[in-house]
Amino acid sequence: MITVHNFSRGVRGLRVVWQCEEMGLAYRAVGYEFPVPDAYRAKYPPGSVPFLDDEGGVGIGESVAQMLYLAQRYGPTPLLPAAPAAMARALQLTVASEASLGGLMNPLMGAKFAAPQGEKANWTNDFCEARVAGMLDYVESLLDGDYFVGEALTLADIAISTSLGMWEGALGKAIPPRLAAHRERMQQRPAYQRAAVAFSAP
Ligand SMILES: N[C@@H](CCC(=O)N[C@@H](CS)C(=O)NCC(=O)O)C(=O)O
């Protein structure tokens, strides 16, 4: 069975269980508080979440890799369209949710929550913040309707809207208005709401 290990309110693992809900896949959600226990670190030495186990000896880190894995193994699914231009845009934005958004937010969260008082403001922090803000403007410019790709939900909607949870929720930053409206639409989906409950408690 698919098992998703995550922080109890972690948005990256939420991506994965939300996708399971959209695809109708059975899964088990295992929640942790920070810091993860030694048993988890033995399974995944970097100690970050989410991590996904599945039948057939599968153990995979990285939330975006997990999303692509589920789409490939349990698809075909409209979440990863087959038409080349749609597929390309969905893949671009799904990867960007971590490579150009979430990955740059981690140093910002480190500075906000862990850095000593005198070291919270620095050049790297400003660089990451400006890069994320610029990417959000670009991503917003691609929103041409209710979804990022065509007329239906794809992995891109799941991946990007959950990154915005870190930007707004953990970092307290403003989300550009059309991305904020998209995020609200996403949060109204029954599959999103079921997934949020799965990781709302340890
Ligand atoms: N690129 C990774 C990032 C993983 C990551 O940084 N996860 C955060 C929680 S959302 C975490 O585990 N932070 C605590 C730590 O790294 O010790 C992914 O998408 O899975």
The ligand as a Gaussian input file, in Angstrom:
#p B3LYP/6-31G(d) Opt

LIG

0 1
 N       12.580000      19.094000      -2.109000
 C       12.104000      18.330000      -0.964000
 C       12.085000      19.253000       0.253000
 C       11.814000      18.494000       1.518000
 C       11.758000      19.419000       2.731000
 O       12.540000      20.369000       2.847000
 N       10.804000      19.130000       3.627000
 C       10.657000      19.923000       4.840000
 C        9.230000      19.891000       5.328000
 S        8.035000      20.461000       4.170000
 C       11.482000      19.294000       5.939000
 O       11.504000      18.096000       6.067000
 N       12.120000      20.141000       6.740000
 C       12.831000      19.707000       7.907000
 C       14.199000      19.164000       7.620000
 O       14.660000      19.214000       6.457000
 O       14.830000      18.685000       8.559000
 C       10.725000      17.760000      -1.274000
 O       10.013000      18.341000      -2.108000
 O       10.347000      16.697000      -0.736000

